[in-house]
Amino acid sequence: MTTKLPITIPLSKGKLLLSTLGAFAFVAIGFWFVLAPPSRTGSSLESTFLMVLGLVSILFFGGITILIIRKLFDSRPGLIINEQGISDNSGGLSLGLILWHDIVDIQVQQIQSQRLILILVKNPQDYLDRQSNGWKRKLMAMNYRQYGTPLSISSNGLKISFAALLEILKHHLATFYQTIR
């Protein structure tokens, strides 16, 4: 494990490209459901349900596709871990610097097959208030209500494994708290 600070973890263009293709596939399926919904029974209720499902898929995965494509062209590192804290540029809801002295705990949350590193902070409202984009702030507020923190990091778009990233973050948080005692 790398322990010398700063640690710079780049974005993985390969992982991001695969994620883009996956999200785009859901957009395409959404268009199929809207334009020519498959029907076994021919009922209008089934067709309406599939059309609504298609619209939701287009909007949700279309938004994700746009966010991922923006990351593909981002030349900044995905994460920088230094003496101050964690500078997060890894995903669509990234907020920048998360200070070590604000971090209370680092936990793991699994949502279906997706694992996230939750960064629990003592002042979550301060981090919500820092988000200038209203749509992103609402998503972060949903995360806060659901998981107790607006801040999470995924290794999906980073050139590092989930386990290695979790180990590095926990090690440096523990080191920070040992140095201030």
Secondary structure, DSSP 8 states (H G I E B T S, - for coil): ---SS-EEE-B-HHHHHHHHHHHHHHHHHHHHHHHS---SS--HHHHHHHHHHHHHHHHHHHHHHHHHHHHHT--S-SEEE-SSEEEE-SSTT--EEEEGGGEEEEEEEEETTEEEEEEEES-HHHHHHH---HHHHHHHHHHHHHHS-SEEE-STTBSS-HHHHHHHHHHHHHHHHHHT-
